């Protein structure tokens, strides 16, 4: 490799320019620099059109054309770069490997930028501090009707007088990440199942968010191995974060098919002081995503909570367990033989809109048997199944199992 080209990563040249210069001595073939999810990082001048992400990801998976991973030693399956040459060109394997090594060094030296790393860490710390201040751990808590910001000015971070303003710190951290300090924002939380290596969930979420046009973002790894992001998109960007992530998420899954990525997306957050509320929304939606699609890729936003099952899926498991035992406990203790039969009858009765005849037909029993069993269920649970609210109580308890 010419010495001038070998020094090119040190000059701060853009990735696309470096790619063109590296491949020029090899006949300047059409070449795309892609991530595993099909996002285009750069392309040579001969690659005249950008490949749509789904098609690019498919080409990488199927091995059509010539592909070579750019191994910089730090990239994950989600954010690794891949050289892709679509045409059958005679580029020596050794020469292509040298190009990949050049790009790997370029990436190590320029990405991620240390300043951006520090800013994101500061945002994570500020958000956690503000979340703690506004959560149940905070003592004293804001008076009813007062704003969190007012409380923060009077008590300082964590409710300790004189420590400074958590709100000011949060705004400064947002500005340092290029997110502005006025909003609107969207909070996204994500996880992988199984978890994988440290930083994998953050890498997956960051890669997904890079597919969003006109959006600034800050992504950080959570202590539990998940990831949290704050996204600020242009008001006229013309897309919904939840909808766009839903389109991209299968591509993220394709980078590591054995791991199921899940994400929860908040509603719009109009000010920094509302970010803890957005974080709570996103966490609730993530819990629903995990519960309703544990083995596959799933993105859930508040707008997806359109049924009782989805709503309850986001409730913490210990809360669901207590509710289930409270409502169905007497029924579950009815006896080894009776309990399964009564539960089956209850499920069928509610599923068939409390129709005696259709329930009897579904269970292959006489309608009088259904009447007897339902009476027994009502006696044990203290609920009247002719009342809609009591039927809803029992339906919710069944969904909490």
Secondary structure, DSSP 8 states (H G I E B T S, - for coil): --HHHHTGGGGT--HHHHHHHHHHTTT----EEEETT--EEEE-TTS-S---HHHHHHHHHHT-SEEEEE--SS--TTT-EEEEE-S-----HHHHHHHHHHHHHHHHHHSS-HHHHHHHHHHHHHHHHHHHHHSTT-SS---TTS-HHHHHHHH-GGG-TTS--HHHHHHHHHHHTT--SS--BEEEEEEEES--STTHHHHHHHHHHHTSTTEEEEEEE-TTS-EEEEEEE-TT--S-HHHHHHHHHHHHHHHTTTSEEEEEE---B-SGGGHHHHHHHHHHHHHHHHHH-TTS-EEEEGGG--SHHHHHHTS-HHHHHHHHHHHHHHHHTS-HHHHHHHHHHHHHHHHTTT-HHHHHHHHTS-HHHHHHHHHHHHHHH---TTSHHHHHHHHHHHHT-
